[in-house]
């Protein structure tokens, strides 16, 4: 499941932007938010159950990659770039 979610987070926004009409933006944004929640839950589980994960290199890498998904949410990126749709 995490492989599919990771592939979504890597390629979905590029596919949406290049192949789909703007009417699909909201659906992709909702799924991206769900993916972010799943990634944050994974981080919490790893903190609890994996020794030496918290404050490690991989912890910060996971946090950074998860937070970077915010820019894939269309209404957030549009408001940051002042795009009026």
DSSP file (Angstrom, degrees, kcal/mol; ACC not computed):
  #  RESIDUE AA STRUCTURE BP1 BP2  ACC     N-H-->O    O-->H-N    N-H-->O    O-->H-N    TCO  KAPPA ALPHA  PHI   PSI    X-CA   Y-CA   Z-CA
    1    1 A X     >        0   0    0      0, 0.0     4,-2.2     0, 0.0     5,-0.2   0.000 360.0 360.0 360.0 -42.1    0.0    0.0    0.0
    2    2 A X  H  >  +     0   0    0      1,-0.2     4,-2.4     2,-0.2     5,-0.2   0.811 360.0  57.0 -67.2 -27.6    2.8    2.5    0.9
    3    3 A X  H  > S+     0   0    0      2,-0.2     4,-2.5     1,-0.2    -1,-0.2   0.927 108.4  46.3 -66.3 -43.7    4.4    1.8   -2.5
    4    4 A X  H  > S+     0   0    0      2,-0.2     4,-2.3     1,-0.2    -2,-0.2   0.908 113.4  49.0 -64.1 -42.0    1.2    2.9   -4.3
    5    5 A X  H  X S+     0   0    0     -4,-2.2     4,-2.5     2,-0.2    -1,-0.2   0.895 111.0  50.3 -65.0 -40.0    0.8    5.9   -2.1
    6    6 A X  H  X S+     0   0    0     -4,-2.4     4,-1.7     2,-0.2    -2,-0.2   0.915 109.9  49.8 -65.0 -42.7    4.5    6.9   -2.7
    7    7 A X  H  X S+     0   0    0     -4,-2.5     4,-2.4     2,-0.2     5,-0.4   0.900 110.0  52.2 -62.0 -39.8    4.0    6.6   -6.5
    8    8 A X  H  X S+     0   0    0     -4,-2.3     4,-2.5     1,-0.2     5,-0.4   0.948 109.5  48.5 -58.3 -48.8    0.9    8.7   -6.2
    9    9 A X  H  < S+     0   0    0     -4,-2.5    -1,-0.2     1,-0.2    -2,-0.2   0.800 115.4  45.5 -66.0 -27.1    2.8   11.4   -4.3
   10   10 A X  H  < S+     0   0    0     -4,-1.7    -1,-0.2    -5,-0.2    -2,-0.2   0.880 130.1  14.1 -80.9 -38.8    5.6   11.4   -6.9
   11   11 A X  H  X S+     0   0    0     -4,-2.4     4,-2.2    -5,-0.2     5,-0.2   0.631  98.9  85.5-118.0 -16.2    3.6   11.4  -10.1
   12   12 A X  H  X S+     0   0    0     -4,-2.5     4,-2.9    -5,-0.4     5,-0.2   0.900  92.4  48.9 -62.1 -43.7    0.0   12.3   -9.6
   13   13 A X  H  > S+     0   0    0     -5,-0.4     4,-2.5     1,-0.2    -1,-0.2   0.884 111.7  49.8 -66.5 -36.3    0.4   16.1   -9.7
   14   14 A X  H  > S+     0   0    0      2,-0.2     4,-2.0     1,-0.2    -1,-0.2   0.911 112.9  46.8 -66.4 -41.4    2.4   15.9  -12.9
   15   15 A X  H  X>S+     0   0    0     -4,-2.2     4,-2.5     2,-0.2     5,-0.6   0.922 113.2  49.6 -65.0 -43.8   -0.2   13.7  -14.5
   16   16 A X  H  X5S+     0   0    0     -4,-2.9     4,-1.4    -5,-0.2    -2,-0.2   0.929 113.7  45.3 -60.0 -45.9   -3.0   16.0  -13.4
   17   17 A X  H  <5S+     0   0    0     -4,-2.5    -1,-0.2    -5,-0.2    -2,-0.2   0.838 121.6  36.2 -69.7 -33.1   -1.2   19.1  -14.7
   18   18 A X  H  <5S+     0   0    0     -4,-2.0    -1,-0.2    -5,-0.2    -2,-0.2   0.760 130.0  22.2 -93.4 -24.9   -0.3   17.6  -18.1
   19   19 A X  H  <5S+     0   0    0     -4,-2.5     2,-0.3    -5,-0.2    -3,-0.2   0.614 105.7  68.3-120.8 -15.5   -3.2   15.4  -19.0
   20   20 A X  S  <<S-     0   0    0     -4,-1.4     2,-0.1    -5,-0.6     5,-0.0  -0.762  74.3-108.7-118.1 156.5   -6.4   16.4  -17.1
   21   21 A X    >   -     0   0    0     -2,-0.3     3,-2.0     1,-0.1     4,-0.2  -0.353  38.1-107.0 -72.8 156.9   -8.8   19.3  -17.1
   22   22 A X  G >  S+     0   0    0      1,-0.3     3,-1.6     2,-0.2     4,-0.4   0.688 112.1  77.7 -59.7 -17.6   -8.8   21.8  -14.2
   23   23 A X  G 3  S+     0   0    0      1,-0.3     4,-0.3     2,-0.1     3,-0.3   0.704  88.7  57.8 -66.5 -16.7  -12.1   20.3  -13.0
   24   24 A X  G <> S+     0   0    0     -3,-2.0     4,-2.1     1,-0.2    -1,-0.3   0.502  80.1  92.6 -87.6  -5.1  -10.1   17.3  -11.6
   25   25 A X  H <> S+     0   0    0     -3,-1.6     4,-2.4     1,-0.2    49,-0.4   0.893  82.0  51.3 -59.3 -44.3   -8.0   19.5   -9.3
   26   26 A X  H  > S+     0   0    0     -4,-0.4     4,-2.3    -3,-0.3    -1,-0.2   0.915 110.1  49.1 -63.0 -43.2  -10.2   19.3   -6.3
   27   27 A X  H  > S+     0   0    0     -4,-0.3     4,-2.1     1,-0.2    -1,-0.2   0.913 112.6  47.5 -62.3 -43.0  -10.3   15.5   -6.4
   28   28 A X  H  X S+     0   0    0     -4,-2.1     4,-2.3     1,-0.2    -1,-0.2   0.876 110.8  52.8 -65.8 -36.5   -6.6   15.2   -6.7
   29   29 A X  H  X S+     0   0    0     -4,-2.4     4,-2.1    -5,-0.2    -2,-0.2   0.898 108.4  49.9 -66.1 -39.9   -6.1   17.7   -3.9
   30   30 A X  H  X S+     0   0    0     -4,-2.3     4,-2.0     2,-0.2    -2,-0.2   0.932 112.1  47.1 -63.9 -45.6   -8.4   15.6   -1.6
   31   31 A X  H  X S+     0   0    0     -4,-2.1     4,-2.3     1,-0.2    -2,-0.2   0.891 110.5  53.2 -64.2 -38.7   -6.5   12.4   -2.4
   32   32 A X  H  X S+     0   0    0     -4,-2.3     4,-2.3     1,-0.2    -1,-0.2   0.877 107.5  51.4 -64.0 -37.6   -3.1   14.3   -1.8
   33   33 A X  H  X S+     0   0    0     -4,-2.1     4,-2.1     2,-0.2    -1,-0.2   0.896 109.5  49.9 -65.7 -39.1   -4.4   15.4    1.6
   34   34 A X  H  X S+     0   0    0     -4,-2.0     4,-2.3     2,-0.2    -2,-0.2   0.904 109.7  51.5 -64.0 -41.2   -5.3   11.8    2.5
   35   35 A X  H  X S+     0   0    0     -4,-2.3     4,-2.5     1,-0.2    -2,-0.2   0.905 108.3  52.0 -61.8 -42.1   -1.8   10.7    1.4
   36   36 A X  H  X S+     0   0    0     -4,-2.3     4,-2.6     1,-0.2    -2,-0.2   0.915 108.7  50.3 -60.6 -43.2   -0.2   13.4    3.6
   37   37 A X  H  X S+     0   0    0     -4,-2.1     4,-2.5     1,-0.2    -1,-0.2   0.914 110.4  49.8 -61.6 -43.0   -2.2   12.1    6.6
   38   38 A X  H  X S+     0   0    0     -4,-2.3     4,-2.2     2,-0.2    -2,-0.2   0.914 111.0  49.3 -63.4 -42.3   -1.1    8.6    5.9
   39   39 A X  H  X S+     0   0    0     -4,-2.5     4,-2.1     2,-0.2    -2,-0.2   0.907 111.1  49.4 -64.3 -40.8    2.5    9.7    5.7
   40   40 A X  H  X S+     0   0    0     -4,-2.6     4,-2.2     2,-0.2    -2,-0.2   0.899 110.2  51.1 -64.5 -39.1    2.2   11.6    8.9
   41   41 A X  H  X S+     0   0    0     -4,-2.5     4,-2.5     1,-0.2    -2,-0.2   0.891 108.2  52.6 -63.7 -38.0    0.7    8.6   10.6
   42   42 A X  H  X S+     0   0    0     -4,-2.2     4,-2.6     2,-0.2    -2,-0.2   0.909 108.0  51.0 -62.6 -41.1    3.6    6.5    9.3
   43   43 A X  H  X S+     0   0    0     -4,-2.1     4,-2.3     2,-0.2    -2,-0.2   0.919 110.3  49.0 -62.0 -43.7    6.0    8.9   10.9
   44   44 A X  H  X S+     0   0    0     -4,-2.2     4,-2.1     2,-0.2    -2,-0.2   0.920 111.6  49.0 -62.1 -44.1    4.2    8.7   14.2
   45   45 A X  H  X S+     0   0    0     -4,-2.5     4,-2.7     1,-0.2     5,-0.3   0.909 111.1  50.0 -63.5 -41.3    4.2    4.9   14.1
   46   46 A X  H  X S+     0   0    0     -4,-2.6     4,-2.3     1,-0.2     7,-0.2   0.882 108.7  52.5 -65.2 -37.1    7.9    4.9   13.3
   47   47 A X  H  < S+     0   0    0     -4,-2.3     7,-0.2    -5,-0.2    -1,-0.2   0.915 115.1  42.2 -61.5 -42.2    8.6    7.3   16.2
   48   48 A X  H  < S+     0   0    0     -4,-2.1    -2,-0.2    -5,-0.2    -1,-0.2   0.915 128.7  24.1 -71.7 -43.7    6.8    5.0   18.6
   49   49 A X  H  < S+     0   0    0     -4,-2.7     2,-0.7    -5,-0.2    -3,-0.2   0.626 104.2  76.2-106.7 -15.0    8.1    1.6   17.4
   50   50 A X  S >< S-     0   0    0     -4,-2.3     3,-1.4    -5,-0.3     4,-0.4  -0.877  75.2-132.3-106.2 119.7   11.4    2.1   15.7
   51   51 A X  T 3  S+     0   0    0     -2,-0.7    -3,-0.1     1,-0.3    -2,-0.1  -0.402  87.0   9.4 -67.4 140.0   14.3    2.7   17.9
   52   52 A X  T 3  S+     0   0    0     -5,-0.1    -1,-0.3    -2,-0.1    -5,-0.1   0.656  94.8 112.1  64.9  20.0   16.6    5.7   17.0
   53   53 A X    X   +     0   0    0     -3,-1.4     3,-2.2    -7,-0.2     6,-0.5   0.895  49.8  88.4 -84.2 -43.7   14.2    7.0   14.4
   54   54 A X  T 3  S+     0   0    0     -4,-0.4     3,-0.1     1,-0.3     4,-0.0  -0.345 106.0   4.0 -62.1 130.0   13.2   10.2   16.1
   55   55 A X  T 3  S+     0   0    0      1,-0.2    -1,-0.3    -2,-0.1     2,-0.1   0.622 102.7 129.5  68.2  17.4   15.6   13.0   15.2
   56   56 A X  S <> S-     0   0    0     -3,-2.2     4,-1.9     1,-0.1    -1,-0.2  -0.397  77.5 -99.6 -88.8 175.0   17.5   10.8   12.8
   57   57 A X  H  > S+     0   0    0      1,-0.2     4,-2.2     2,-0.2     5,-0.1   0.912 124.8  50.3 -59.1 -44.0   18.3   11.7    9.2
   58   58 A X  H  > S+     0   0    0      1,-0.2     4,-2.5     2,-0.2    -1,-0.2   0.820 105.2  57.4 -68.4 -31.1   15.4    9.6    7.9
   59   59 A X  H  > S+     0   0    0     -6,-0.5     4,-2.3     2,-0.2    -1,-0.2   0.956 111.1  41.7 -61.0 -50.4   13.0   11.3   10.3
   60   60 A X  H  X S+     0   0    0     -4,-1.9     4,-2.5     1,-0.2    -2,-0.2   0.861 113.5  53.3 -68.0 -34.8   13.9   14.7    8.9
   61   61 A X  H  X S+     0   0    0     -4,-2.2     4,-2.4     2,-0.2    -1,-0.2   0.910 110.6  47.2 -64.2 -42.6   13.8   13.4    5.4
   62   62 A X  H  X S+     0   0    0     -4,-2.5     4,-2.2     2,-0.2    -2,-0.2   0.901 112.7  49.2 -65.5 -41.7   10.3   12.0    5.9
   63   63 A X  H  X S+     0   0    0     -4,-2.3     4,-2.6     2,-0.2     5,-0.2   0.940 112.8  47.5 -62.7 -47.2    9.1   15.2    7.5
   64   64 A X  H  X S+     0   0    0     -4,-2.5     4,-1.8     1,-0.2    -2,-0.2   0.918 113.3  47.0 -62.4 -44.6   10.5   17.3    4.6
   65   65 A X  H  < S+     0   0    0     -4,-2.4     4,-0.5     2,-0.2    -1,-0.2   0.876 113.8  48.2 -67.9 -35.6    9.1   15.1    1.9
   66   66 A X  H >< S+     0   0    0     -4,-2.2     3,-1.1     1,-0.2     4,-0.2   0.920 111.9  48.3 -69.7 -43.3    5.7   14.9    3.5
   67   67 A X  H >< S+     0   0    0     -4,-2.6     3,-1.8     1,-0.3     4,-0.3   0.829 101.3  65.8 -66.1 -31.1    5.5   18.7    4.0
   68   68 A X  G >< S+     0   0    0     -4,-1.8     3,-1.1     1,-0.3    -1,-0.3   0.705  84.6  74.1 -66.4 -16.8    6.5   19.2    0.4
   69   69 A X  G X  S+     0   0    0     -3,-1.1     3,-1.6    -4,-0.5     4,-0.4   0.680  75.3  81.0 -67.8 -15.8    3.2   17.6   -0.7
   70   70 A X  G X  S+     0   0    0     -3,-1.8     3,-1.4     1,-0.3     7,-0.3   0.870  85.5  58.3 -57.1 -36.1    1.5   20.8    0.4
   71   71 A X  G <  S+     0   0    0     -3,-1.1    -1,-0.3    -4,-0.3    -2,-0.2   0.668  96.4  62.7 -71.1 -14.8    2.5   22.4   -2.9
   72   72 A X  G <  S+     0   0    0     -3,-1.6     2,-0.7    -4,-0.2    -1,-0.3   0.564  78.9  96.4 -83.9  -9.1    0.6   19.6   -4.7
   73   73 A X  S X> S-     0   0    0     -3,-1.4     4,-2.7    -4,-0.4     3,-0.7  -0.742  73.0-146.8 -83.4 116.8   -2.7   20.7   -3.2
   74   74 A X  H 3> S+     0   0    0     -2,-0.7     4,-2.8   -49,-0.4     5,-0.2   0.860  90.4  48.2 -60.9 -44.2   -4.1   23.0   -6.0
   75   75 A X  H 3> S+     0   0    0      1,-0.2     4,-1.2     2,-0.2    -1,-0.3   0.780 114.7  47.4 -72.7 -22.4   -5.9   25.6   -3.9
   76   76 A X  H <> S+     0   0    0     -3,-0.7     4,-2.1    -6,-0.2    -2,-0.2   0.920 115.2  43.6 -77.7 -47.2   -2.9   26.1   -1.6
   77   77 A X  H  X S+     0   0    0     -4,-2.7     4,-1.9    -7,-0.3    -2,-0.2   0.883 113.4  52.9 -66.3 -35.7   -0.4   26.4   -4.5
   78   78 A X  H  <>S+     0   0    0     -4,-2.8     5,-2.9    -5,-0.3     4,-0.4   0.908 110.7  46.4 -64.1 -40.9   -2.8   28.6   -6.4
   79   79 A X  H  <5S+     0   0    0     -4,-1.2     3,-0.4    -5,-0.2    -1,-0.2   0.849 111.2  52.0 -71.4 -32.4   -3.2   31.0   -3.4
   80   80 A X  H  <5S+     0   0    0     -4,-2.1    -1,-0.2     1,-0.2    -2,-0.2   0.856 116.8  39.4 -68.9 -33.6    0.5   31.0   -2.9
   81   81 A X  T  <5S-     0   0    0     -4,-1.9    -1,-0.2    -5,-0.2    -2,-0.2   0.403 110.9-122.3 -94.7   1.6    1.1   32.0   -6.5
   82   82 A X  T   5 +     0   0    0     -4,-0.4     2,-0.6    -3,-0.4    -3,-0.2   0.890  51.4 164.2  57.1  44.3   -1.9   34.3   -6.6
   83   83 A X      < -     0   0    0     -5,-2.9     2,-0.6    -6,-0.1    -1,-0.2  -0.822  27.1-151.6 -93.2 124.2   -3.5   32.4   -9.5
   84   84 A X              0   0    0     -2,-0.6    -5,-0.0     1,-0.1     0, 0.0  -0.856 360.0 360.0 -96.8 120.5   -7.2   33.2  -10.0
   85   85 A X              0   0    0     -2,-0.6    -1,-0.1     0, 0.0    -2,-0.0   0.461 360.0 360.0-100.4 360.0   -9.1   30.4  -11.4
